[in-house]
Amino acid sequence: MTEENHFTRRRFLQFSGLGLAGAASGAKATSALQDSSQDGGMPPAFAKLLREASLPRAKGARVVVVGGGWSGLTVAKYLKRHNPAFDVLLIDKHPSFVSFPLSNSWLADQIHLDFLSHSFFDAADNHGYHFLEATVLGCDRDARKVYTDVGYIAYDYLVLAPGIDYDYARIGVDDPEQQELLFQHYPGGFVTASELLTIKHKIQSFKGGTFLLNVPNGDYRCTAAPYERACMIAAVFKKRRVRGKVLLLDMNTGIKIKKNGFHRAFDELYKDYIEYLPSSEISGVNLDSKTLSTAFDEYAFDDAIIYPPIRASRLIEETGIANPKSPQQAANTDPFRYHVVGDEHVYVTGDSRGQPFSKGGHTAHSEGRYVAEVIAGHALGKEVAWRSPQTMCFSSVEIDPLQAMSIITYYTYNKQTKLFDFDRTHMIEDWDLQGGQASLAWAEGMFRDLFYR
Ligand SMILES: Cc1cc2nc3c(=O)[nH]c(=O)nc-3n(C[C@H](O)[C@H](O)[C@H](O)COP(=O)(O)OP(=O)(O)OC[C@H]3O[C@@H](n4cnc5c(N)ncnc54)[C@H](O)[C@@H]3O)c2cc1C
């Protein structure tokens, strides 16, 4: 057994409250797991976790896909398309899907929540796979088992697509209690749907003053979204004649994407509403005084959306497959075939991936189609040639009617530098009605593909 597996089992025991005594020694923890699997004296709720989950018997090789976001949904659908004999199980800890793409337009009342919300059961039913609402806790790659809060599940292939987590320590907030409070009161709106509901309420009830937003540094989820969100919030304030401003603190030296377009939107549409400050490296947040500090200044706010830098989902680290060299603890995977280095039965896709592709839903979708083909090919002993994911991103800047800019790009691998570069980028920085309509048509097409026949 590898050290990684010891770690996973140990964490599992800690989670179940059984491993505290054995946690100091991997060997002890492992034997505690074996003993406890007999259920002797264990509270029933914990014993359940160590039993096999109650599921219909797999009718073919079982592929477990963890995470029903843009990535996991795509992989699950296209695995069945490429190999109908696979028994595909999609697991998500939430009961239904809410789209982040287009959520900024919802914040500005340009679409209904119904447009963004979809059922995992519809997706599973229409595409011939199973859906299980459960939280994945870890895995044992030697035994090919994935552990969940409803029991373990044996797999032939495992795809991990659990997305991202916030990294509050990188804005100087180290204390877990403070992190929790910051998340609850000033959510970034980039990880869970319930954050979006809080943000919408904040925007609707804002009476005036300073509404602070920030752009994180490093590779963060959806490069354009924080700038787009600033425009959408400013548009709402302008429409409602709120006496307030959006203070946009950018932890980068300048706007990272669609730079001319966003600068023009800030100047032409929201001159009286958006104050944009680049090179604003956040070093702390004081919740009591409602102030945020950077190296040189302190900013008071009346309300805020604080988007800290991000890391790959903690599940990647906790399953022992994070790349120690990755600043975001992303998975240590083969850059072309997506499997964990040394294990062709475990794959990582979507925003937890190790490759530096743009963290976007469209990227995850085109990549997911390819990875499904790779896994189906592996089962049949067939090689699938690498193809680049495609990134496509619309950014709305004006409302009533919705108007948007867009970008589309691919990636190429530079054999000399051994790095991926952008390839064939096409950017439209003049927003218009057609862009707004195209954003809606794009999302509708994606939802149709992922959820309906
Ligand atoms: C405001 C905003 C606007 C955006 N706009 C665009 C856009 O215009 N175009 C675009 O292409 N992209 C956009 N994106 C980015 C896009 O949403 C993400 O890149 C995409 O969601 C990544 O997909 P994913 O499947 O990797 O992760 P996610 O969509 O986050 O899915 C991960 C899933 O895993 C589940 N999960 C996590 N841990 C566990 C566990 N332990 N057990 C069970 N389930 C688990 C979660 O519940 C979640 O459903 C935007 C994002 C935001 C926030």
The ligand as an SDF file (V2000), in Angstrom:
LIG
                    3D

 53 58  0  0  0  0  0  0  0  0999 V2000
  -19.7700   34.1130  -12.2500 C   0  0  0  0  0  0  0  0  0  0  0  0
  -19.1550   33.1060  -13.1940 C   0  0  0  0  0  0  0  0  0  0  0  0
  -19.2650   33.2770  -14.5570 C   0  0  0  0  0  0  0  0  0  0  0  0
  -18.7200   32.3510  -15.4270 C   0  0  0  0  0  0  0  0  0  0  0  0
  -18.8580   32.5290  -16.7720 N   0  0  0  0  0  0  0  0  0  0  0  0
  -18.3740   31.6170  -17.6290 C   0  0  0  0  0  0  0  0  0  0  0  0
  -18.5850   31.7570  -19.0470 C   0  0  0  0  0  0  0  0  0  0  0  0
  -19.1870   32.7120  -19.5190 O   0  0  0  0  0  0  0  0  0  0  0  0
  -18.1010   30.7970  -19.8650 N   0  0  0  0  0  0  0  0  0  0  0  0
  -17.4390   29.7320  -19.3750 C   0  0  0  0  0  0  0  0  0  0  0  0
  -17.0250   28.8810  -20.1780 O   0  0  0  0  0  0  0  0  0  0  0  0
  -17.2100   29.5750  -18.0370 N   0  0  0  0  0  0  0  0  0  0  0  0
  -17.6550   30.4750  -17.1560 C   0  0  0  0  0  0  0  0  0  0  0  0
  -17.4680   30.3180  -15.8080 N   0  0  0  0  0  0  0  0  0  0  0  0
  -16.5780   29.2330  -15.3100 C   0  0  0  0  0  0  0  0  0  0  0  0
  -17.2810   27.8990  -15.1390 C   0  0  0  0  0  0  0  0  0  0  0  0
  -18.4050   28.0250  -14.3070 O   0  0  0  0  0  0  0  0  0  0  0  0
  -16.3310   26.8840  -14.5040 C   0  0  0  0  0  0  0  0  0  0  0  0
  -15.1170   26.8990  -15.1930 O   0  0  0  0  0  0  0  0  0  0  0  0
  -16.9370   25.5050  -14.5830 C   0  0  0  0  0  0  0  0  0  0  0  0
  -18.0480   25.4600  -13.7210 O   0  0  0  0  0  0  0  0  0  0  0  0
  -15.9220   24.4300  -14.2060 C   0  0  0  0  0  0  0  0  0  0  0  0
  -16.5480   23.1910  -14.2490 O   0  0  0  0  0  0  0  0  0  0  0  0
  -16.1140   22.0130  -13.2680 P   0  0  0  0  0  0  0  0  0  0  0  0
  -17.0280   20.8830  -13.6000 O   0  0  0  0  0  0  0  0  0  0  0  0
  -14.6720   21.7950  -13.2950 O   0  0  0  0  0  0  0  0  0  0  0  0
  -16.4340   22.5580  -11.7990 O   0  0  0  0  0  0  0  0  0  0  0  0
  -17.8440   22.8960  -11.1400 P   0  0  0  0  0  0  0  0  0  0  0  0
  -18.7720   23.4110  -12.1650 O   0  0  0  0  0  0  0  0  0  0  0  0
  -17.5490   23.7320   -9.9490 O   0  0  0  0  0  0  0  0  0  0  0  0
  -18.3890   21.4950  -10.6600 O   0  0  0  0  0  0  0  0  0  0  0  0
  -17.8180   20.7770   -9.6050 C   0  0  0  0  0  0  0  0  0  0  0  0
  -18.9160   19.9140   -8.9940 C   0  0  0  0  0  0  0  0  0  0  0  0
  -18.3150   18.9850   -8.0920 O   0  0  0  0  0  0  0  0  0  0  0  0
  -19.1470   18.8350   -6.9600 C   0  0  0  0  0  0  0  0  0  0  0  0
  -18.3040   18.3740   -5.8710 N   0  0  0  0  0  0  0  0  0  0  0  0
  -17.2010   18.9820   -5.3650 C   0  0  0  0  0  0  0  0  0  0  0  0
  -16.6580   18.2330   -4.3820 N   0  0  0  0  0  0  0  0  0  0  0  0
  -17.4330   17.1300   -4.2690 C   0  0  0  0  0  0  0  0  0  0  0  0
  -17.3830   15.9930   -3.4180 C   0  0  0  0  0  0  0  0  0  0  0  0
  -16.4170   15.8570   -2.5080 N   0  0  0  0  0  0  0  0  0  0  0  0
  -18.3480   15.0530   -3.5520 N   0  0  0  0  0  0  0  0  0  0  0  0
  -19.3430   15.2000   -4.4810 C   0  0  0  0  0  0  0  0  0  0  0  0
  -19.4250   16.2690   -5.3190 N   0  0  0  0  0  0  0  0  0  0  0  0
  -18.4890   17.2110   -5.2050 C   0  0  0  0  0  0  0  0  0  0  0  0
  -19.7310   20.2430   -6.7440 C   0  0  0  0  0  0  0  0  0  0  0  0
  -20.9490   20.1890   -6.0280 O   0  0  0  0  0  0  0  0  0  0  0  0
  -19.9210   20.7290   -8.1950 C   0  0  0  0  0  0  0  0  0  0  0  0
  -21.2270   20.4750   -8.6740 O   0  0  0  0  0  0  0  0  0  0  0  0
  -18.0160   31.2300  -14.9180 C   0  0  0  0  0  0  0  0  0  0  0  0
  -17.9150   31.0570  -13.5370 C   0  0  0  0  0  0  0  0  0  0  0  0
  -18.4800   31.9850  -12.6780 C   0  0  0  0  0  0  0  0  0  0  0  0
  -18.3800   31.7400  -11.2000 C   0  0  0  0  0  0  0  0  0  0  0  0
  1  2  1  0
  2  3  1  0
  2 52  2  0
  3  4  2  0
  4  5  1  0
  4 50  1  0
  5  6  2  0
  6  7  1  0
  6 13  1  0
  7  8  2  0
  7  9  1  0
  9 10  1  0
 10 11  2  0
 10 12  1  0
 12 13  2  0
 13 14  1  0
 14 15  1  0
 14 50  1  0
 15 16  1  0
 16 17  1  0
 16 18  1  0
 18 19  1  0
 18 20  1  0
 20 21  1  0
 20 22  1  0
 22 23  1  0
 23 24  1  0
 24 25  2  0
 24 26  1  0
 24 27  1  0
 27 28  1  0
 28 29  2  0
 28 30  1  0
 28 31  1  0
 31 32  1  0
 32 33  1  0
 33 34  1  0
 33 48  1  0
 34 35  1  0
 35 36  1  0
 35 46  1  0
 36 37  1  0
 36 45  1  0
 37 38  2  0
 38 39  1  0
 39 40  1  0
 39 45  2  0
 40 41  1  0
 40 42  2  0
 42 43  1  0
 43 44  2  0
 44 45  1  0
 46 47  1  0
 46 48  1  0
 48 49  1  0
 50 51  2  0
 51 52  1  0
 52 53  1  0
M  END
$$$$
